[in-house]
Amino acid sequence: MAGLGKWGRWHLLLLSAASWSLISAQMSSKTIQVPENEGVEIPCDAYVSQTGPPRVEWKFEKGSSTVLFYYDAKFTDPYKGRCQYTPTGIRFNSVTRKDTGKYICEVLVGSGQLSKSEIDLIVQVPPSTPVAKVPTAVTIGNKAVLTCMETDGSPPPTFEWYRNNILMPSNPKLSPNFKNSSYTIDPKTGVLTIEPVTSFDTGDYYCEAKNGIGAAQKSEAIHLEATEVNVGGIVAAVVVLVIVLALIAFGVWFAYSRGYFNSKY
């Protein structure tokens, strides 16, 4: 060290500070998938053997909610009895779909150095039977919106639609069975939009949900009928309305002509 000049000492100091910052800011992240009701170990990659006991905390993050479930060397409710702790990880005896989320391990050593590691846990759940909502009648030229809902699958399922037991492709113009239809399908939300509806869109529709876990599930088939505008019915209704109004006018005139509306004092 004695042979280093002022610049050399500053250079070593900067390198040491940079190395400490990299270690402190180090954070690993990975994904683990496990079937529901099975056990799993979630590692704490941030843990490194130290001369003194480090302070380890675990957090569970799901959506906008964050829960501190291990700190001060003990589990919080409702994790008591479900997990075992080791410095290098947490073991669940059995997981449910509610355990899907992000697990964050934070390790603070005596020197003040903080390390973090994250594990995205996906508890695998096959999809349940989806529920399709299909309008039973749509006037030709209008828009029809068909929806498919499924809430149990983990990871979230993707959706496909069938008409008359034939899979509907994402691009109808490339299929001889659907080239006369105009629609879009969102495989993530399960929404099928037909616009405009034509006579070719009449048929039995059902959706299918799948996420690679277990068998794909199909909804009940519902019939959609593309209908013409009933011009004759509209004309008939107008004629009836005109006749009713004419009869009312005649009744009022007749009452006035007979003096029924004259005031008597």
C-alpha positions as CSV (number, residue, x, y, z in Angstrom):
1,M,0.0,0.0,0.0
2,A,3.0,2.3,0.8
3,G,3.9,2.3,-2.9
4,L,0.5,3.6,-4.0
5,G,0.2,7.3,-4.7
6,K,-2.8,9.4,-3.9
7,W,-4.6,8.5,-7.2
8,G,-3.9,4.7,-6.6
9,R,-5.6,4.9,-3.1
10,W,-8.6,6.7,-4.5
11,H,-8.8,4.2,-7.3
12,L,-8.9,1.3,-4.8
13,L,-11.5,3.1,-2.7
14,L,-13.8,3.6,-5.7
15,L,-13.4,-0.1,-6.7
16,S,-14.3,-1.2,-3.2
17,A,-17.4,1.0,-3.1
18,A,-18.5,-0.2,-6.5
19,S,-18.1,-3.8,-5.4
20,W,-20.1,-3.3,-2.2
21,S,-22.9,-1.6,-4.2
22,L,-23.1,-4.5,-6.7
23,I,-23.3,-7.0,-3.8
24,S,-25.9,-4.9,-1.9
25,A,-28.0,-4.4,-5.0
26,Q,-27.8,-8.0,-6.2
27,M,-31.2,-9.6,-6.6
28,S,-32.0,-12.9,-8.2
29,S,-35.4,-13.8,-9.6
30,K,-36.9,-17.1,-10.9
31,T,-40.2,-19.0,-11.4
32,I,-41.3,-22.2,-9.8
33,Q,-44.4,-24.2,-10.8
34,V,-45.9,-26.9,-8.6
35,P,-49.3,-28.8,-8.7
36,E,-51.9,-27.8,-6.2
37,N,-51.8,-29.7,-2.8
38,E,-48.2,-30.7,-3.2
39,G,-45.2,-29.5,-1.1
40,V,-42.6,-27.1,-2.4
41,E,-39.4,-25.5,-1.2
42,I,-38.9,-21.8,-2.1
43,P,-35.1,-21.0,-1.9
44,C,-33.6,-17.8,-0.6
45,D,-30.8,-17.2,-3.0
46,A,-30.0,-14.0,-1.2
47,Y,-28.7,-15.9,1.8
48,V,-24.9,-16.3,2.1
49,S,-23.1,-17.8,5.0
50,Q,-22.0,-15.1,7.4
51,T,-19.9,-15.0,10.6
52,G,-22.8,-13.5,12.5
53,P,-26.5,-14.5,12.2
54,P,-28.2,-12.5,9.5
55,R,-31.7,-11.1,9.8
56,V,-34.0,-12.8,7.3
57,E,-37.5,-11.6,6.4
58,W,-40.0,-13.1,3.9
59,K,-42.7,-11.2,2.1
60,F,-45.6,-12.4,-0.1
61,E,-46.7,-10.1,-2.9
62,K,-49.9,-10.6,-4.9
63,G,-51.3,-7.9,-7.1
64,S,-51.1,-4.7,-5.1
65,S,-51.0,-6.5,-1.7
66,T,-47.8,-7.2,0.2
67,V,-47.8,-9.4,3.4
68,L,-44.9,-9.9,5.7
69,F,-45.2,-13.5,6.6
70,Y,-41.9,-14.4,8.3
71,Y,-39.9,-12.0,10.5
72,D,-38.4,-11.9,13.9
73,A,-37.6,-15.6,13.5
74,K,-41.3,-16.7,13.3
75,F,-44.1,-17.1,10.9
76,T,-47.2,-15.0,10.9
77,D,-50.8,-16.2,10.6
78,P,-52.0,-18.0,8.5
79,Y,-48.5,-19.6,7.7
80,K,-48.0,-21.1,11.1
81,G,-48.0,-24.9,10.8
82,R,-47.9,-24.8,7.0
83,C,-44.2,-24.0,6.6
84,Q,-40.8,-24.8,7.9
85,Y,-37.9,-22.3,7.9
86,T,-34.3,-22.8,7.1
87,P,-31.8,-19.9,6.4
88,T,-31.7,-21.0,2.8
89,G,-35.4,-21.3,2.1
90,I,-39.0,-21.8,3.1
91,R,-40.8,-25.2,2.7
92,F,-44.6,-25.4,2.3
93,N,-46.1,-28.7,3.4
94,S,-48.9,-28.2,0.8
95,V,-49.8,-25.4,-1.4
96,T,-53.2,-24.1,-2.7
97,R,-54.1,-21.8,-5.6
98,K,-54.2,-18.9,-3.1
99,D,-50.4,-19.3,-2.6
100,T,-49.7,-18.3,-6.2
101,G,-47.7,-15.0,-6.2
102,K,-44.3,-13.5,-5.6
103,Y,-42.1,-14.5,-2.6
104,I,-39.4,-12.0,-1.6
105,C,-36.5,-13.0,0.7
106,E,-34.6,-10.1,2.3
107,V,-31.3,-10.8,4.1
108,L,-29.6,-8.1,6.2
109,V,-26.2,-8.8,7.7
110,G,-24.4,-7.0,10.5
111,S,-22.5,-4.8,8.1
112,G,-25.7,-3.3,6.9
113,Q,-25.6,-5.1,3.6
114,L,-29.0,-6.0,2.2
115,S,-29.6,-8.7,-0.4
116,K,-32.9,-9.8,-2.0
117,S,-34.2,-12.7,-4.0
118,E,-37.6,-13.2,-5.6
119,I,-39.4,-16.3,-6.5
120,D,-42.6,-16.3,-8.6
121,L,-44.6,-19.3,-7.5
122,I,-47.3,-20.6,-9.8
123,V,-49.6,-23.2,-8.2
124,Q,-50.8,-25.3,-11.1
125,V,-54.6,-25.7,-11.3
126,P,-56.5,-27.1,-14.3
127,P,-59.3,-25.0,-15.7
128,S,-62.8,-25.6,-14.6
129,T,-65.8,-25.7,-17.0
130,P,-66.0,-22.2,-18.6
131,V,-69.3,-20.2,-18.9
132,A,-70.1,-18.9,-22.4
133,K,-72.5,-16.0,-22.9
134,V,-73.9,-16.0,-26.4
135,P,-76.8,-13.8,-27.7
136,T,-79.5,-16.1,-29.0
137,A,-80.7,-13.7,-31.8
138,V,-78.8,-10.9,-33.5
139,T,-80.0,-8.8,-36.4
140,I,-78.0,-9.1,-39.6
141,G,-75.6,-6.1,-39.9
142,N,-75.3,-5.6,-36.2
143,K,-72.5,-6.5,-33.9
144,A,-72.5,-9.6,-31.6
145,V,-70.2,-10.0,-28.6
146,L,-69.7,-13.5,-27.1
147,T,-67.8,-13.9,-23.9
148,C,-66.1,-16.9,-22.2
149,M,-65.4,-16.9,-18.4
150,E,-63.2,-19.2,-16.3
151,T,-61.7,-18.2,-13.0
152,D,-60.0,-21.3,-11.5
153,G,-57.2,-22.1,-13.9
154,S,-53.6,-21.3,-12.9
155,P,-51.8,-20.2,-14.8
156,P,-54.7,-18.3,-16.4
157,P,-56.1,-20.2,-19.4
158,T,-56.3,-19.2,-23.0
159,F,-59.6,-19.5,-24.9
160,E,-60.7,-20.8,-28.3
161,W,-64.2,-20.7,-29.9
162,Y,-66.0,-23.3,-31.9
163,R,-69.0,-23.0,-34.2
164,N,-70.9,-26.1,-35.1
165,N,-68.1,-28.2,-33.6
166,I,-65.5,-26.6,-35.9
167,L,-62.6,-24.6,-34.4
168,M,-62.8,-21.0,-35.3
169,P,-59.3,-19.8,-36.6
170,S,-57.9,-16.4,-35.6
171,N,-58.2,-15.3,-39.2
172,P,-61.5,-16.3,-40.7
173,K,-60.5,-15.4,-44.2
174,L,-57.9,-18.2,-44.3
175,S,-60.5,-20.9,-43.7
176,P,-63.1,-22.1,-46.2
177,N,-65.6,-22.7,-43.3
178,F,-65.4,-19.1,-42.0
179,K,-64.3,-17.0,-45.0
180,N,-67.8,-15.4,-45.2
181,S,-67.6,-14.3,-41.5
182,S,-65.9,-11.2,-40.0
183,Y,-64.8,-11.6,-36.4
184,T,-62.0,-11.2,-33.9
185,I,-61.0,-13.5,-31.0
186,D,-59.0,-12.4,-28.0
187,P,-57.5,-15.7,-26.6
188,K,-56.5,-14.0,-23.3
189,T,-59.9,-12.6,-22.4
190,G,-62.1,-15.1,-24.3
191,V,-64.1,-12.4,-26.1
192,L,-65.4,-13.2,-29.6
193,T,-66.6,-10.2,-31.5
194,I,-68.6,-10.7,-34.8
195,E,-69.1,-7.5,-36.8
196,P,-71.1,-7.3,-38.9
197,V,-73.3,-10.3,-38.3
198,T,-74.3,-12.2,-41.5
199,S,-76.5,-15.2,-42.2
200,F,-73.4,-17.3,-42.2
201,D,-72.9,-16.7,-38.5
202,T,-75.9,-18.6,-37.5
203,G,-74.9,-21.7,-35.5
204,D,-74.1,-23.4,-32.2
205,Y,-71.2,-21.7,-30.3
206,Y,-69.1,-22.9,-27.4
207,C,-65.7,-22.0,-26.0
208,E,-62.8,-24.0,-24.7
209,A,-60.3,-23.1,-21.9
210,K,-56.9,-24.6,-21.5
211,N,-53.7,-23.9,-19.7
212,G,-51.6,-27.0,-20.2
213,I,-52.6,-28.4,-16.8
214,G,-55.0,-31.3,-17.1
215,A,-57.6,-31.6,-19.9
216,A,-59.1,-28.6,-21.7
217,Q,-62.6,-27.7,-20.6
218,K,-65.6,-26.9,-22.9
219,S,-68.6,-24.7,-22.2
220,E,-72.2,-25.5,-23.0
221,A,-73.1,-24.9,-26.7
222,I,-75.6,-22.0,-27.3
223,H,-77.4,-21.4,-30.6
224,L,-77.1,-17.9,-32.2
225,E,-79.6,-17.0,-34.9
226,A,-78.8,-14.3,-37.4
227,T,-82.1,-12.7,-38.2
228,E,-83.4,-10.4,-41.0
229,V,-85.0,-7.1,-40.2
230,N,-88.7,-7.8,-40.0
231,V,-90.0,-5.0,-42.3
232,G,-93.5,-6.5,-42.5
233,G,-93.8,-6.5,-38.8
234,I,-92.7,-2.9,-38.5
235,V,-95.2,-1.8,-41.2
236,A,-98.0,-3.7,-39.5
237,A,-97.2,-2.1,-36.2
238,V,-97.2,1.4,-37.8
239,V,-100.6,0.7,-39.4
240,V,-102.1,-0.5,-36.1
241,L,-100.7,2.6,-34.4
242,V,-102.2,4.9,-37.0
243,I,-105.6,3.2,-36.7
244,V,-105.6,3.5,-32.9
245,L,-104.7,7.2,-33.1
246,A,-107.5,7.7,-35.7
247,L,-110.0,6.0,-33.4
248,I,-109.0,8.2,-30.5
249,A,-109.3,11.4,-32.6
250,F,-112.7,10.3,-33.8
251,G,-113.8,9.6,-30.2
252,V,-112.7,13.0,-29.0
253,W,-114.5,14.7,-32.0
254,F,-117.7,12.7,-31.4
255,A,-117.7,13.6,-27.7
256,Y,-117.3,17.3,-28.5
257,S,-120.0,17.2,-31.2
258,R,-122.5,15.7,-28.7
259,G,-121.6,18.3,-26.1
260,Y,-120.2,15.8,-23.6
261,F,-117.3,18.2,-22.7
262,N,-119.5,21.3,-22.2
263,S,-119.4,22.6,-18.6
264,K,-122.7,22.6,-16.6
265,Y,-123.2,25.1,-13.8
